[in-house]
Amino acid sequence: MGRSCDTPPTRKIREVMTQVPITVKQDTCLNDATSILLIRKLRRLPVVDDEGRLVGLLSRGSIVKAALASRKAAANN
């Protein structure tokens, strides 16, 4: 990182990044976030605070892990 971009490819991140990404807040319902990921065919969803600052990423893998943990906890009760 921090290296000069003088060598090919010369495209900059700003040329290919999503300008206004879809985000969720920390208190967004997990079901709603899952729906966004599936409907929009996203693999990750940025999580932002009330000021719009990035605080984390929600991935499909994170959702699967949470679902499996919930299922395991329910089976143990």
C-alpha positions in Angstrom: 0.0 0.0 0.0 1.1 3.6 -0.5 3.0 2.6 -3.6 2.9 4.8 -6.6 0.4 3.9 -9.3 2.7 4.6 -12.2 2.8 1.1 -13.5 -0.2 -0.5 -15.3 -3.0 -0.8 -14.6 -3.3 2.9 -14.1 -7.0 3.0 -13.2 -7.7 4.6 -9.8 -10.1 3.2 -7.2 -12.4 6.3 -7.7 -13.0 5.2 -11.3 -14.5 1.8 -10.3 -15.9 2.2 -6.8 -19.5 2.5 -5.9 -20.0 6.2 -5.3 -23.1 5.9 -3.0 -23.1 2.4 -1.4 -26.1 0.9 0.2 -25.5 0.9 4.0 -27.2 -0.2 7.1 -27.0 1.0 10.7 -26.0 -1.0 13.7 -29.6 -1.3 14.9 -31.0 -2.5 11.6 -32.9 -5.7 12.0 -30.8 -8.7 10.8 -33.7 -9.9 8.6 -33.9 -6.6 6.8 -30.1 -6.5 6.2 -30.3 -10.1 4.9 -33.1 -9.1 2.5 -31.0 -6.2 1.2 -28.0 -8.5 0.6 -30.1 -11.1 -1.2 -32.3 -8.8 -3.2 -29.4 -6.5 -4.3 -27.2 -9.6 -4.8 -24.5 -8.1 -2.5 -21.9 -10.1 -0.6 -21.1 -7.5 2.0 -23.0 -4.5 3.4 -21.2 -1.6 5.1 -22.5 -0.8 8.6 -22.4 2.9 9.5 -23.0 4.9 12.7 -25.5 7.8 13.0 -23.0 10.2 11.4 -22.5 7.8 8.4 -19.0 6.7 9.5 -18.1 3.1 8.7 -18.1 0.9 11.8 -18.0 -2.5 10.2 -19.1 -4.8 7.4 -21.9 -7.4 7.4 -21.2 -10.4 5.2 -23.3 -13.3 4.1 -20.9 -15.5 6.0 -21.6 -13.5 9.2 -25.3 -14.0 8.7 -24.9 -17.7 8.2 -22.7 -18.0 11.4 -25.3 -16.0 13.4 -28.1 -18.3 12.1 -26.2 -21.4 12.9 -25.4 -20.1 16.4 -29.1 -19.3 17.0 -30.1 -22.7 15.8 -27.5 -24.4 18.1 -28.6 -22.3 21.1 -32.3 -23.2 20.5 -31.5 -26.9 20.2 -29.6 -26.7 23.6 -32.6 -25.2 25.4 
